[in-house]
Amino acid sequence: MFKEKWFIRMGLTILAFILLAGPAPKMSWAADGDVAEFYRDNVLTVIAPYGAGGGTDYAARLFASYWSEVSGGAAKVKNMTGAGGIVGTNHVYKAKPDGLTIGVEVLAGTLIGPTLLKEPSVAFDVAKFHYLGLLGLETNSFSISPKLPYMSMDDVRKAIGFKFGANTPSDAQGQFSVLIAEIFGMKDARIISGYSGSEELGLAASRGEIDGFSISNASIVSHVRKKLVKPPFIIVDQDRSDFFPGVPALPETVQIPPDKQWLFDTITSVTRSGKAFVTAPGVSPEKVKFLRDAFNKLVKIKAFIKQAQFRWSVWEKPSSGEKLAEYMQKVMKTSPENIAKVAALTKQYSAIR
């Protein structure tokens, strides 16, 4: 009897304590460590800052389609265009830091170029993004409209008022336009910006709205197949590309003037293409680790690689988030003096459609 009364008294005491204390506070996912359950139970949003049909959109949709295999959860893609991809990038940066919004960024186009050239619409700090991984670095090539009669860079360099296409003057297309115009001494060339992505640039070239542009080799391959542009005339880099082994690199085509070598070195070092996966500042270390690990697993799935090769016939090994972060730190140390000179040249050639 004594034991029964003791258990009753203890039970009532514990119940009273619980009622007085109120409901137990909910633990955050970062605190209780069950990050895997969090991503199984919630939908990941993948922001593509360019329009549908381009390489960035393809990368976002490919990633989202295999997300469930490495997380058990669902993912959706949202295209958010504007300001050459900066609107979507700003959105990712300002997103709620719950780890449910990631962005697929063009390394040079939406991160490096706009930051170094101080694009007014930039509302993000590249040093504060969390970097999750990179689908292989790519070089870029230069192609022209099929409506033009030119057959080589010797023909192009003689053109008066050549119209280069770009999303923004500060992205890779804009910067390579500056480089080509300066190195080849093209008279009255100008950059026509305001396009929403590589697909729109290709269509503009096919219509003769612009004369040519420089984008990643993988995107040029796609445009050539669709007959939106002519096969590329040059690889805008120090070396040739496995995408187009028969196409010469820029230094093979023209003698770079000594006073322009700095321009070639600066632009080619900060405008490598690649699809960088990022998430917002403030996301917990546990979630960043989960996202990085998931990226590393996802890009090794055989079916993913096979589908990626439909777009990127030369499949480079992806880089981890840690390596991408190191690369970004190195690039952002580019000489401020050279960047200022590039910015002045960019302004000189720029026009908005």
N, C-alpha and C positions, 0 to 999 in steps of 0.2 A: 504494500500500500504506500509506504514511504517513497519508494522509487517511482511509483506512478505519479504521486503528487509532485515530486521533484521535477519529473519530465514535463508535466503540465505547466508548472511555474516557469521553467526555462523556456518552453515554447512560447508562452504568452509574453515573456520578457523580450525574446528575439523579435516576435511579431510587432510589439510596441516600438522597438528600436527602428525597425524597417519603416513603419508608418511615420514615425517622427522624422526620420532621415530623408524621406521622400524617395522618388525614383532614382536609381543609380544613373550617373551621367553616362551618356553614350561615348564609347571610345572611338576615336578617329581611326580610319583605316591605316594611317601611317603609324598610329600608336599601337594598335593591336596586332599589326604585322600581317594581317590577312589581306594583302594586296591582291593576291591571285583571285580571291573571291570577289573583291571589288570589281576587277576587270571582267569577270564572268557575268556579273549582275548588271553591268552598266554598258551603255553604247558609246564607243569611241567615235569622235568626229574627226575626220581627216580633211583639212582645208587645202584645196588646190587654188593657189592665187592667180591662176590663169584660166582661160576658157577651156571648154570641152574639146577633145580631139588632139590636143598637143601632148608632148612628152611628159610634162609635169602631171597633167590630168591622168595619163596612162599609168604613171608610177603610183599615183594616189589610189586609183581604182584597183590596181593589181595588189597593192599592199592591203587594202581593205578586204579584198576577196579571200585572202589567206590569213587574215587576222585571227579568225576563230580557231584555226589549227594550232596556234601558239598561245592563245589566251583562253579559249573556250567561250569568249564573248562575241558580240556583234560590233561591226564598224560601218559607218556611212561616210560618203564623200560629199563635200559641199564646195562648189566652185564659187570663189569670191574674187571677182576681177576688179580692176581699177588701178590707175597710176602705175601701170607696168608691173603689177603684182604686189605693190607696196600696201594697198588696202588690205589684202588678205593676210599679209605678213604682220601688219599692225594689229589685226584682229587676233592672231595667234598669240602675239606678245601680251596683249591686254586681257586674254581669256582668263576665266576663273582658274586659279592654280590647283585644280582638282585632278589634273592628269588625264582628263577626258577630251582634250583638244590638242591635236598635233598638226603641224604644218609640213607640207612638202615644198621646200624652197629651192629655187635655182641658185646654186651657190654664189655665182657672180651676179646674176640678174636681180635678185631680190634681197640679198644680204650684203655682199662685199661692195659692189659698185656704188649703190645708193648711199651707203654709209661713208665710204671714203670721199665721195664727191659731194657729201652733205646735201643730198636731195631734200628739199623743203618738206615733202610729205612724210618723211620717215619719222615714226613715233616709237621706234624700238632701239634697243642697245644690243648689238650683236654679242657683246661680252656677257650678257645676262641670260641669253637663251640657254636652255639645256639641249645639248646636241645628242641625238639618239643613234644616228648612223648616216651613211652616205652610199648611194648607189653610184659606183665607180666614177672617178674623175674622167672627164672627156675634154679633148681639144675641140676646136671649132673650124669650120670651113666656110668659104665664101662662094656663093652662087648668084646667078643673075636671072632675070626674067627671060622666059623662052621667046618673048616677043622682040628681044634685042638681037641684032645681027652679030654681036661680038663673039669671037671664038677663043679669046685668050686674054690674059691680063694686059698684054701689050695693047690690045684694042680698048680695053676698059680704061686704061690710064690716059688715053687720048680724049675720052668723053668730056664734054662740057656740061656742067650742071648735073652730074650724076646724082641720083636720088637713092640714098641708102635708107632702108627701113629699120625701125627699132621700136621696142615697146616704150622705153624711155631713153633719153640720151646717156644716162648714167649706167644702164645695164650693159651686158656683154655685147649685144648687137650695136649699141651706140658707141661703145669704146673701141670695138674692132673697126667700126666705120671711120673713126678718127684716125686710127693707126694706118689703115689702108690708104685713106686719102692723103695723109702726110707722107708716108713712105713712097707712094707711087706718084706724088706730086700732081694730084688730080685737081684741075681748075674748077673753082666754083661748086665743088661737091657740097651736098648738105644732107643732114640726117632728118628724115621725116618720122617723127615719133607719135605715139598715141595708139599703137596696136595692142591687142589684148593677149597675144601669145604667138607661138610659132605657127600655129595653123592659120591664123589670120594674116600673118606675114606672107606665108606661102600663097594664099589666095590673092593677096594684093599684088604679088609679083606676077602671078599668072595672068592678071588683068592688065598688067603694065602700069599699075598705079605707082609702084616703086620699081627701081631698076635692079636692085639686088640687096642682099643682106648677108650677115654672117651669124650662124647659129651652130649648135652642137652637131657633130657629125651624124649622130643617130637620127636627128630630126631632118637633116639634109637628105639622108638616105630615104626617109619616108616621102619627102617632097619630090625627090627625083622619080621615085616609083610612080607617084601620082601625076608626073609631068607638070608640076607646078613651077619648077625651076629647071635650069640646065644642070648637068653634073658640075660639081665644084671645080673652080679654076685653081684654087690654092688651099692649103691647110694653113690657117692663121696661127702658126706656132713655130717653134724651133725645129721640130721633127715631123716626119710624115705620120699618117694615121693608118692603123690596120683596117679601118673602115674603107679607106680609099688608098690602097698602097701605091697606085700609079699616079696619084696627084702630088705635085711637089709642095714642100713646105715653103712658106713665104721667103726665107733667106735664099732658097734655091732659085727663086724667080727674079729677084731684084737685089742689087747691092745696097744694103742699108747704109745710108749716109752716116758718117761718124757722129754728127750732131743729132741724129735721130735714134741712135742705139738705145739711149736711156728710155725713150718712148716705147720701143719694142719690148725691152726688158720689163718695164713697169706694167704695161697693159697685159702682156702674156702671163705675168706672174699672178695677177689678181683677177683674171677673168676665165679661169678654168670652169667648165660646166660640170654639173653633177647635181643629183637630186638629194638635197640635205633634209633629213627628218628632224624636226625640232619640237620642243614644247616650251610652255611659258615659264618665266622666272617664278620662283616660289613653290613649284611642284616639289613634293617631299622627296628626299633622297631614295626612299624605298620605292616610290613609284617610278622615279627616273631609272633606277636599276632594273625594275621589272620591264619597262619599255625598251631599254637598251638590250636586255637579254632576249626579249621577244623579237626585236629587229634582227639580232644576230641569228636566231633560230629560223625565222621566216625566210630570210634571203638564202638559206641553204636548202630549202625544200626543192626537190627536183622539178616538180610541176611548176613552181614559181619561176625557176630559172628558165625552163623551157618557154614559158609564156613571155618572160622578159626578153628572150632572144628574138621574139617576133618583132620587137621594137628596136632592141639594141643587138644587132647581129654580132657585134664584138662585145662579149660580156666580160667586163672587168670585175675583179673581186671587190665586193663592197667593203667599205671601211667602218670600223666600229665608232660609236659615239665618242669614246675617249680620244681616238686618233683624229677624228674630225675637229674636236675642240682644240687640240694641239695645232692643227693646220690653221684654224681660224686665228689663233693667237699670233702665229708667225706672219700671216698675211696682213694683219692689222698693224704691223710694225713697219709697213712700207713707208718710204721717205715722204714726209709731209710736203717737202718742196716739190718733188716730182708730181705728187697728186695735185698740188695747186696748179702746176703747169698743164697737166692733163685736163683739169677742170676748165681752164681758160680756153684751151683748144676745143673742148666739147661745146662750150658756149658759142664759139665762133661758127661751128658747123651746124648748130641745132636749129630745127624748125618744127613746128607742131602742125599736124594736118587739121 
